[in-house]
Amino acid sequence: MATGKIEAQPELLAGGAGRARQLGTELGGLRSRLVSVAGLASAAGAPGAQSAIADSCSAWGSALEALEAQATALDRNLQGGAVAYAETDGSAMPGQD
């Protein structure tokens, strides 16, 4: 049943933002390691294997970069929501729990 009431917990939004930021950092680290692996493709010997490794690393790198960008956007949006709700709670609805 709808109550006509909007409730948000800014501290939970901020916590989610922190986790999204951490995920973005970890994805960036993974992408960096993948670049290192791609640099070693020449050690595969056969040109077909070298090409397959380089292509695979490139595809995974692009996917990780997109995920990293999404994690960064999620961090920004959650943090913005946390700030907006905290400001609203503090000014528009003083004394409301």
JOJO-V483489 format. One record per backbone hydrogen bond with DSSP energy under -0.5 kcal/mol. NH is the residue of the N-H (numbers start at 1). CO is the residue of the C=O. E is the energy in kcal/mol with one decimal. If there is no record, write none. Layout:
BEGIN
[[NH	CO	E] [NH	CO	E]]
END
This chain:
BEGIN
[[7	5	-0.5] [10	8	-0.6] [12	9	-1.2] [13	9	-2.0] [14	10	-2.8] [15	11	-1.9] [16	12	-2.4] [17	13	-2.2] [18	14	-2.1] [19	15	-2.0] [20	16	-2.4] [21	17	-2.5] [22	18	-2.3] [23	19	-2.4] [24	20	-2.4] [25	21	-2.1] [26	22	-2.5] [27	23	-2.7] [28	24	-2.2] [29	25	-2.0] [30	26	-2.2] [31	27	-2.4] [32	28	-2.0] [33	29	-2.1] [34	30	-2.2] [35	31	-1.8] [36	32	-1.6] [37	33	-2.1] [38	34	-2.5] [39	35	-1.7] [40	36	-0.6] [40	37	-1.4] [41	38	-1.5] [43	40	-1.9] [44	41	-2.1] [45	42	-1.2] [46	44	-1.5] [50	46	-2.5] [51	47	-2.6] [52	48	-2.3] [53	49	-2.6] [54	50	-2.6] [55	51	-2.9] [56	52	-2.4] [57	53	-2.7] [58	54	-2.2] [59	55	-2.4] [60	56	-2.7] [61	57	-2.6] [62	58	-2.3] [63	59	-2.1] [64	60	-2.8] [65	61	-2.3] [66	62	-2.1] [67	63	-2.3] [68	64	-2.6] [69	65	-2.2] [70	66	-2.0] [71	67	-2.4] [72	68	-2.2] [73	69	-2.3] [74	70	-2.6] [75	71	-2.4] [76	72	-2.4] [77	73	-2.7] [78	74	-2.8] [79	75	-2.5] [80	76	-2.4] [81	77	-2.4] [82	78	-2.5] [83	79	-2.3] [84	80	-2.6] [85	81	-2.8] [86	82	-2.2] [87	83	-2.6] [88	84	-2.4] [89	85	-2.9] [90	86	-2.1] [91	87	-1.9] [92	88	-1.6] [93	88	-1.4] [96	93	-2.0]]
END
